[in-house]
Amino acid sequence: MDAYDGGSGAPQGRSRSGEAQTPPAKDAPPGGTLPGPRSELPRPEPGPRPEPGPRPETGAGEGDGSEGDGRQAGGTEAGGPAPGGPEPGGVVAGPDEPRTGVAALSPRYQVGAALALAVVAVAVCVQIGMVFLHVAPSNTVTKAHGKAIDDWIYPEFEQNWKLFAPNPLQQNISVQVRAQVRTADGGSRTTGWYDLSAQDGRAIDGNLLPSHTQQNELRRAWDFFTATHNDDDRPVGVRGALAETYLRRIVVLRLERGGVAAGGGVVERVQVRSRTNNVTPPKWSTEKVSTSPVYRELSWWSVPDGAAEGGAR
């Protein structure tokens, strides 16, 4: 039998001449004894770790770029990021972020947006300045340019201090109107009284976002009229005529929208009146007021042609 036969139980490999061969154990696997598992090997005893020594310097141009101070060819440390990777410090260089807002517009639209903002800013500044001069005490500017300020403010932007007065308004005022209509057959009829303030109240009641027109148009028109007319309903100054025209236009438009002159009729004249009721004092108050309504009826106003289309003069 050959000495190198694996099935003979002899140790594998060629032995040196003259050396004694150790006979294998009975339970030894064929081919010799293998090393034991790593867990059976002796562990090194703990001890102080040696201090790292100085790194040897490598001169310029020495080596092939893979040894020396640990730098690879191209100035990159061994094990560091490859060229084109993240920059030192963990910051990844990415493309520029997309522009948003006005910066994303083309230069032509940017100029248009800037001009629009400038116009709005100027209008806001002029409005604030006019309102300030209107409510401010009499001064040099208001004396010199009072007419221009009034033309800007009245009637839409008029201001007053009734809310902050020591004794605020304690009355409910309703504006009512009736009309004289020329029918299609040439006859004439007079309507009943329409309570325009009650109509506005019904439109506001339960409305989370009532319009400025429903809240203030009619009320401010009547306040403007009473402030520019005397007790005989005669206008005081040029603003009186403007207040009369403004109130007449509002009531005529309301009548037309309500279909008063339906069937081919035409509104020829209108008459406006106010109904004033004092607010009932609270139970704990000793104040006594009359609860009977007080009416103020104005004279009949002729309605010029085209007044329903906003052309009243």
C-alpha positions as CSV (number, residue, x, y, z in Angstrom):
1,M,0.0,0.0,0.0
2,D,1.2,3.5,-0.9
3,A,2.2,5.6,2.1
4,Y,0.4,8.6,0.6
5,D,-3.0,6.8,0.4
6,G,-5.6,8.9,2.3
7,G,-7.4,5.8,3.4
8,S,-4.5,4.2,5.3
9,G,-4.7,6.5,8.2
10,A,-1.2,7.7,7.7
11,P,-0.4,11.4,8.0
12,Q,-0.7,13.3,4.7
13,G,2.4,14.6,3.1
14,R,5.9,13.4,2.9
15,S,7.8,13.1,6.2
16,R,11.4,14.0,6.6
17,S,13.7,11.1,6.6
18,G,14.7,9.9,10.1
19,E,11.8,11.5,12.0
20,A,9.6,9.4,14.1
21,Q,6.0,9.3,13.0
22,T,3.4,9.8,15.7
23,P,0.7,7.2,15.5
24,P,-2.8,8.7,15.1
25,A,-5.5,8.5,17.8
26,K,-8.2,5.9,17.5
27,D,-10.9,8.5,17.1
28,A,-8.9,10.9,15.0
29,P,-10.4,11.7,11.6
30,P,-8.7,10.5,8.5
31,G,-5.9,12.7,7.3
32,G,-4.7,13.9,10.7
33,T,-5.8,16.2,13.6
34,L,-7.4,19.6,12.7
35,P,-7.0,22.7,14.9
36,G,-9.8,23.4,17.5
37,P,-12.4,26.2,17.4
38,R,-11.3,29.8,17.9
39,S,-13.1,29.9,21.3
40,E,-10.7,27.3,22.6
41,L,-7.6,29.3,21.7
42,P,-6.0,31.3,24.5
43,R,-7.1,35.0,24.7
44,P,-4.4,37.7,24.9
45,E,-4.0,39.3,28.3
46,P,-5.3,42.9,28.6
47,G,-2.7,45.5,28.8
48,P,-1.9,49.1,28.0
49,R,-2.2,49.9,24.3
50,P,1.0,51.3,22.8
51,E,1.0,54.9,21.8
52,P,1.0,55.4,18.1
53,G,4.3,56.6,16.9
54,P,4.9,59.5,14.5
55,R,3.9,58.9,11.0
56,P,6.8,58.8,8.6
57,E,6.8,61.7,6.2
58,T,6.9,61.0,2.5
59,G,8.7,63.4,0.3
60,A,7.2,64.9,-2.8
61,G,7.2,62.5,-5.6
62,E,8.2,59.5,-3.5
63,G,6.4,56.2,-3.7
64,D,3.6,55.2,-6.1
65,G,0.8,57.1,-4.3
66,S,-0.4,54.1,-2.3
67,E,2.1,54.3,0.6
68,G,3.7,56.9,2.7
69,D,1.3,59.2,4.7
70,G,-1.8,57.2,3.7
71,R,-2.7,59.4,0.7
72,Q,-3.6,57.9,-2.6
73,A,-2.7,59.3,-5.9
74,G,-4.4,62.6,-6.6
75,G,-4.2,63.9,-3.0
76,T,-7.0,61.7,-1.6
77,E,-6.4,59.9,1.7
78,A,-6.7,56.2,1.7
79,G,-10.2,55.1,2.6
80,G,-11.5,58.7,2.0
81,P,-14.2,59.8,-0.4
82,A,-13.5,59.2,-4.1
83,P,-13.2,62.2,-6.5
84,G,-16.7,63.6,-7.2
85,G,-18.1,62.4,-3.8
86,P,-19.3,64.5,-0.9
87,E,-17.2,67.3,0.2
88,P,-15.3,67.3,3.6
89,G,-17.6,67.9,6.5
90,G,-20.5,65.8,5.2
91,V,-21.9,68.6,2.9
92,V,-23.1,67.3,-0.4
93,A,-22.8,69.8,-3.3
94,G,-26.0,69.7,-5.2
95,P,-27.6,71.8,-8.0
96,D,-29.0,75.3,-7.3
97,E,-32.5,75.3,-5.7
98,P,-35.4,76.4,-8.1
99,R,-36.5,80.0,-7.7
100,T,-40.0,80.8,-6.3
101,G,-42.2,83.8,-6.0
102,V,-41.4,86.9,-7.9
103,A,-37.9,85.8,-8.5
104,A,-39.2,82.9,-10.7
105,L,-40.8,85.4,-13.1
106,S,-39.2,86.7,-16.2
107,P,-37.6,90.2,-16.1
108,R,-40.6,91.7,-17.9
109,Y,-43.1,90.3,-15.5
110,Q,-40.9,91.3,-12.5
111,V,-41.0,94.9,-13.7
112,G,-44.8,94.7,-14.1
113,A,-45.1,93.3,-10.6
114,A,-42.9,96.0,-9.2
115,L,-45.0,98.7,-10.9
116,A,-48.2,97.2,-9.6
117,L,-46.9,97.1,-6.0
118,A,-45.7,100.7,-6.3
119,V,-49.2,101.9,-7.5
120,V,-50.9,100.0,-4.7
121,A,-48.5,101.5,-2.1
122,V,-49.0,105.0,-3.4
123,A,-52.8,104.6,-3.3
124,V,-52.7,103.3,0.2
125,C,-50.5,106.1,1.4
126,V,-52.8,108.7,-0.3
127,Q,-55.9,107.2,1.3
128,I,-54.4,107.1,4.8
129,G,-53.1,110.7,4.4
130,M,-56.5,111.9,3.2
131,V,-58.4,110.2,6.1
132,F,-55.9,111.5,8.6
133,L,-56.3,115.1,7.3
134,H,-60.1,114.7,7.3
135,V,-60.3,113.6,11.0
136,A,-57.5,115.8,12.2
137,P,-58.1,119.2,13.8
138,S,-58.1,122.2,11.5
139,N,-54.6,123.0,10.3
140,T,-52.7,124.8,7.5
141,V,-53.0,121.9,5.1
142,T,-56.8,121.4,5.6
143,K,-57.4,125.2,5.2
144,A,-55.5,125.3,1.9
145,H,-56.7,122.0,0.5
146,G,-60.0,121.4,2.3
147,K,-62.0,121.1,-0.9
148,A,-59.7,118.5,-2.4
149,I,-59.8,116.5,0.8
150,D,-63.6,116.6,0.9
151,D,-63.9,115.6,-2.7
152,W,-61.8,112.5,-1.9
153,I,-63.5,111.5,1.3
154,Y,-67.2,112.2,0.7
155,P,-69.4,110.4,0.6
156,E,-67.9,106.9,0.7
157,F,-65.1,107.4,3.2
158,E,-66.7,109.9,5.6
159,Q,-65.5,109.4,9.2
160,N,-67.2,110.4,12.5
161,W,-66.8,109.9,16.2
162,K,-70.3,108.8,17.2
163,L,-69.1,105.4,18.4
164,F,-66.7,107.0,20.8
165,A,-69.0,109.8,22.0
166,P,-69.9,110.1,25.7
167,N,-73.5,109.3,24.8
168,P,-73.7,107.0,21.7
169,L,-76.7,106.8,19.5
170,Q,-79.6,105.1,21.3
171,Q,-82.1,105.1,18.4
172,N,-83.1,102.8,15.6
173,I,-83.6,104.7,12.4
174,S,-85.2,103.1,9.3
175,V,-85.2,104.7,5.9
176,Q,-88.4,104.1,3.9
177,V,-89.5,105.2,0.4
178,R,-92.5,105.2,-1.8
179,A,-92.9,106.0,-5.5
180,Q,-95.3,107.5,-8.0
181,V,-95.4,105.2,-11.0
182,R,-96.7,106.0,-14.5
183,T,-98.2,102.9,-15.9
184,A,-98.0,101.6,-19.4
185,D,-101.6,102.7,-20.2
186,G,-100.8,106.3,-19.2
187,G,-102.3,106.1,-15.7
188,S,-100.5,106.9,-12.4
189,R,-100.4,105.0,-9.1
190,T,-98.7,105.6,-5.8
191,T,-97.0,102.6,-4.1
192,G,-96.9,101.9,-0.4
193,W,-94.0,102.5,1.9
194,Y,-91.0,100.2,1.3
195,D,-88.7,99.8,4.4
196,L,-85.3,99.7,2.8
197,S,-83.5,99.4,6.1
198,A,-85.5,96.3,7.0
199,Q,-84.5,94.8,3.7
200,D,-80.8,95.4,4.5
201,G,-81.4,93.9,8.0
202,R,-82.9,90.7,6.6
203,A,-79.9,90.4,4.2
204,I,-77.4,90.8,7.1
205,D,-79.2,88.6,9.6
206,G,-77.5,85.2,9.6
207,N,-74.9,86.2,7.0
208,L,-71.4,85.6,8.3
209,L,-69.9,87.9,5.6
210,P,-72.4,90.7,4.9
211,S,-71.4,93.2,2.2
212,H,-70.4,96.8,2.9
213,T,-73.3,97.9,0.8
214,Q,-75.9,96.0,2.9
215,Q,-74.4,97.4,6.1
216,N,-73.6,101.0,5.4
217,E,-74.7,102.3,2.0
218,L,-78.2,103.4,3.0
219,R,-77.4,104.3,6.6
220,R,-74.5,106.5,5.6
221,A,-76.5,108.2,2.8
222,W,-79.2,109.2,5.3
223,D,-76.6,110.4,7.8
224,F,-75.0,112.4,5.0
225,F,-78.3,114.0,4.1
226,T,-79.3,115.0,7.6
227,A,-75.9,116.4,8.3
228,T,-76.1,118.7,5.3
229,H,-79.7,119.9,5.6
230,N,-81.5,122.0,8.2
231,D,-84.7,121.3,10.0
232,D,-86.7,122.5,7.0
233,D,-84.9,120.0,4.7
234,R,-83.2,122.7,2.9
235,P,-79.6,122.0,1.8
236,V,-76.7,123.9,3.5
237,G,-74.0,124.6,1.0
238,V,-73.0,122.6,-2.1
239,R,-72.7,119.3,-0.1
240,G,-76.4,119.4,0.6
241,A,-77.2,119.1,-3.1
242,L,-74.7,116.3,-3.5
243,A,-76.3,114.4,-0.5
244,E,-79.8,114.8,-2.0
245,T,-78.6,113.4,-5.4
246,Y,-76.8,110.5,-3.7
247,L,-79.8,109.4,-1.6
248,R,-82.2,109.7,-4.5
249,R,-80.0,107.5,-6.7
250,I,-79.9,104.8,-4.0
251,V,-83.6,104.6,-3.5
252,V,-84.4,104.7,-7.2
253,L,-82.0,101.8,-7.8
254,R,-83.5,99.8,-5.0
255,L,-87.0,100.4,-6.3
256,E,-86.0,99.3,-9.8
257,R,-84.4,96.1,-8.5
258,G,-87.5,95.4,-6.5
259,G,-89.7,95.5,-9.6
260,V,-91.9,98.4,-8.5
261,A,-92.4,99.7,-12.1
262,A,-93.0,96.2,-13.6
263,G,-95.2,95.9,-16.6
264,G,-93.8,98.7,-18.6
265,G,-94.2,101.4,-15.9
266,V,-91.9,104.2,-15.1
267,V,-91.0,105.7,-11.7
268,E,-91.7,109.4,-12.0
269,R,-91.3,110.6,-8.4
270,V,-90.0,109.3,-5.1
271,Q,-90.5,110.3,-1.5
272,V,-88.2,109.4,1.4
273,R,-89.0,109.4,5.1
274,S,-87.3,108.2,8.2
275,R,-88.8,106.2,11.1
276,T,-87.0,106.7,14.5
277,N,-87.6,104.5,17.5
278,N,-85.8,105.0,20.8
279,V,-84.0,102.0,22.2
280,T,-85.7,100.7,25.3
281,P,-83.4,101.3,28.4
282,P,-82.3,98.3,30.4
283,K,-84.3,97.1,33.3
284,W,-81.8,98.4,35.9
285,S,-81.9,102.0,34.4
286,T,-84.2,104.7,35.7
287,E,-84.3,106.5,32.4
288,K,-87.7,107.1,30.8
289,V,-88.0,107.4,27.0
290,S,-90.9,107.4,24.6
291,T,-91.3,104.2,22.5
292,S,-93.6,105.9,19.9
293,P,-92.0,106.2,16.5
294,V,-91.2,109.6,15.0
295,Y,-91.4,110.2,11.3
296,R,-89.6,112.7,9.1
297,E,-91.0,112.9,5.6
298,L,-89.2,114.7,2.8
299,S,-90.8,116.3,-0.2
300,W,-91.3,114.5,-3.4
301,W,-88.3,114.3,-5.7
302,S,-88.7,114.1,-9.5
303,V,-86.7,111.2,-11.0
304,P,-84.8,112.3,-14.2
305,D,-84.6,109.9,-17.2
306,G,-81.9,107.3,-16.9
307,A,-81.7,107.5,-13.1
308,A,-82.3,103.8,-12.8
309,E,-79.1,103.2,-14.8
310,G,-77.1,105.3,-12.4
311,G,-77.3,108.5,-14.4
312,A,-79.2,110.7,-11.8
313,R,-77.9,114.2,-11.6
